[in-house]
């Protein structure tokens, strides 16, 4: 099958890798422009662009595809997409809004030949439409997660569902580990669906159960000790690697990388240090958080014992 692929991060690269391994003709790739990365802030190509170049595939990296924002440049790209003569546009975590001319650039597959663009979305739709479904599912304490293949339309993840796969969320799951599993599942689900392209149909999403996965913000990273320990621990796993979670020890921000929920005296004020020797343990709105791996600015991640030797805490101390 002749395909145009649009995607940017590792999640999308896994889908592109699966398409190539299955023998599909990926004729053109769209990806986000190179971004500054690393200590030297050097311009770095996205994982999708890097993979495409390795396979000799042409890559376009427009700043926008909007005719309003860049009329001439976008119109030229729209025409180029049509000229490719692709059967299908596949989109996975691309990062740009796709206008209707882009969604209509391919000939179409499916029973009615009306599926021109398929999106690989990492959630069990209609739950967690939007930007950060994997992190928000962990934060919310969901028992399972999944990947949905969706016929794309202009609405935010509102299109008809073509296929779905589900998996349990492990108790120690982080956004990193779950994203890796979702990426593999997405690639497998897509390749499987495309083995019988003439049979594909879209099923409207249920009207009930719609939730939105808002973009993760740095402002969410600071711990509120009045939250329950379970909430904070889930947020820690959901916000790994970005934006992380931290608290203040005086004027020093301390980042927590690993923690567990333990019991706490009912009378303990949220933020009170309960243990400052074995592992830093802090009372929360409900229960307590036992911090196992911590980090000071500019220092490596450190297990709780050695960390407490470098930055002492006192039992009874109340953290902000």
N, C-alpha and C positions, 0 to 999 in steps of 0.2 A: 504494500500500500504506500502511496506517495503522501508524505506528511510534512506539514510545517509545525515546528515545535516552539513553544514560547515558555520560558522558565528561567529561573535565576539561581536559587540556592542548591545545596546538596540534595534536598528532598526532590527537587525537579530533575537533577542530574541522574538520580537513580532511575526515574521513569524513562529518560532519554536513553540511558544505558540499556534498559530492558527492551526498548523498541529496536535499537540497533542490533542487539543480540538475537532478536526474533527475525531479523532479516528485512525489516521495513525500510523503505527508501525515505530517509529524512532529508528533504531537499533544501531546507532553509531553517535557520534557528533565529529566534528573537530572544534577547536577554538584556538585562539592565546594563547601563554603561559601567565601565571599570570604576571602582571606588578605592579611596585611600584605605590601606590596611596595614596592620602590624606596627611595630615600634617606629619604623621609619616612615610610616604613612605613605608607602609607595602605592601607586595606582595598581590595582590587582583585578584581574578578570574574574568573573563569576565562575562557580563550578560548572555551570551549564556551558558557558562560552569556552572554557578550557577543554571540556570533553568534546565539544563540537569541532574545535580546531584540530584536536588530536585525530579526528576521523575525517578531516578534510571537508567539513561542511561549512558553507558560508554563514556568517553570523552578522546580524544587524543589531545595533545597540542604540536605538533612538531615545532621546530624552522624553518624548511624548509621541503619541499616535493621534492626537486630537487635531482635527482640522481647524478648530477655533484658535488653538494656541500656536500652531505652526502649520499654516495652510499648505504651503508649497511642499515642504519636506514630508509632511504626513500624507498628502495626496500621492506623492511619488512612491512612498512605501506601500500604500494601499494598492497601487497599480502593480508594484513588483510582487506583492503577495498573490494577487489574482493571476499574474503571468506565470507563476510557478506551476499552476495546474494541479494543485494538491487535491487529494480526495478528502483530507481531514486536517483541521487545525487542532493540535493537542496543547492544552495550557496547564501548567503546574507551577503555582507560586511564582508567577511572573513579576508582579509588582506594579504594572501599569494598567490603567483602565483601558479596556478594548472597546472602541466604538463599533457600531453596527457594521460598517464596511469591512472591518477586520474579521468580525465574527462570521461574515458571509463570504469570505475569500475563497473557501474550498468548495468543491463540487458537492460533497455531502455523501453520507453513507446511511445505513439503517433501512428498515423495511419501507419507509416512505421517502428515502433519500433526503431527509430533512435535518439530519444531524451533521452539521458542518463544523461545529467546534465542540470539543469535549474538554471539560475541566476535571482535574483530579483534585478533589477536596478532602482534606484529612478530618472528617467528622462523620457522624451518623446523622445526615440531614433529616429534618430541618434544624436539629440541635447544632449550635455553634457555627452558624454562618459567620463569615467575616475573617478578620486578619490573623487571629492567634488561637485557633481552635484547640490545638494540642495542649498548650499551656493552660488555657481556661478549663479544659476538661479535668486536668490534674488538680488544679486549684479548687474546683468545685467538688472534688471527691467522687467523680463518676466511676462506676464499676467497669465500664467498657468503653472502647473507642473503636473507630472504624474509618474506612475510606469509601467515599462515594464518587462514582463517575457520573457526571452531570452534563446534560446538554446545556451549553452556555446561552444566556440571554443577557439583556442589559441590566437586570436587577442584580443585587448583591447575593450571589449564591442561591438564587431562587428557581433555577431551571429544573426541568424534569429529570428524574433520576434514571440512569441507565443500568447501573450495577452497584453492588455494595458488598463489602467484606467487613467483619467485625472481629475484635480481639479483646480479651480482658486487660484491664490496666493493673499491673503488678503493684503491690504495696510500696515498693521502693522505686517506682518508675519516676524518671525525671523527663523533662522536655527533650533532652538529648537522646536518651534511650528510646523513648516512645516515637520520636521523629524518625529515628533510624528504622524502626519496625514498620511505621506507617509508610515510609518511602518504599521499602521492599514490597509491602502489600499493594501499594498503589501501582507500581510497575507490573507486578504479576497480574493484578486485576485488569489493567489496561490491555496487556498482551493477550490475556484470555478472551476478553470481550472482542478484540479485533480479529480473532480466529473465525468468527462468524458475523462479519459486519452487516450482511444483508438481513439478519434477524433482529438487529438491535432496535429497541423502541424505548421511548421515554415515558416514565410514570410520574404524574404530578406529585410534588411534595405534599405531605399532610399539612393542613392549615393549623393544626394544634402542635404544640411543642417547639415552636420557633424560639431560639435564643441567639444572641449575638456575641461573638468572641472579640471584644474590643482589643485594640493594639496595646501591647505592654508598654508601660511608661516608667521612666526612671523614678518618678514621684511615688510609685507604689512600693519601692524597695525597702523603705524604712519600716521596721517592725513596730507594731502597736501591741504592747504587752497585754493590753486589755482584751485582745482577741484570744480565742482558745488556743491551746498548744497544738491541737490537731489542725486548726486553720493555718497557723504559722508554718507548721511542718509541711503541709501540702503546698503552701505558697513558695516555700523554699525550693521544693522539687520542681514546681511549675516554673519558677523564675531562674532555673539553672539551664543555660549559663547567663541569660540576660533577663531582667536587670539585676538579679541576685537579691538577697535580703541582708540587711545590716541593722545594727543598733549603735548607739553612742555610748562610749565609756569616757565621760568627761568630754574632751574635744576630739577624741580619737574614734573614727568610724570603724567598727568591727564587723566584718562580713562572716556569715555562717554558711558553710558549704554542706555540712551534714549534721543531722540532729535526729532525736527520737523523742516521742511523747512519753512522759512518766507521770506518776501521781504527785499531787502536791497537797499540803495542808489546806483545808478549806478557808482558813483564816489568813493565808498568805496574800499580801497585797501584790497585784500584778507588777512585774518588774523587779521583784525582790530576789536577790541571789540566795539560793538555797544550798548550793554546794559550790565550793571554790577550790577543791583539792583534786578529787578524782576526775570530774568533768564538770565544766561550768553548767549549772542547772539553775534556771530562772523560772519563777512562778508566772503564770499567765492568767487570763480571765477565767480559764478552766484548765486544770492540769498544769504541768510544767514542761519546759523544753530543756532537754539534756543535749547540750551542744558538743558535738564530737570532733568536728573539724572547723577551725576558724582561721581568719586571716586579717592582718593589719595592713594598712596601705604600704605598698612597695615591698612587702614581704611575701614569702611563699605560704601556701596553705599549710597549717600545722595542726596536729592532733591536740586535743584539749589539754592534756597533761603538760606537755612542754610549752604550750601557748600560755598557760596560767603562770608559768615561771617567768615569762618575759613581760607579762602584763597582769599583775596580781589583782584579784578581786577579793572582797570581804563578804562573808556570810552576813546577810541582813542589809547589805547595800541595795539601794533601789535604783535601778537603771531607768533612764528617761525613755 
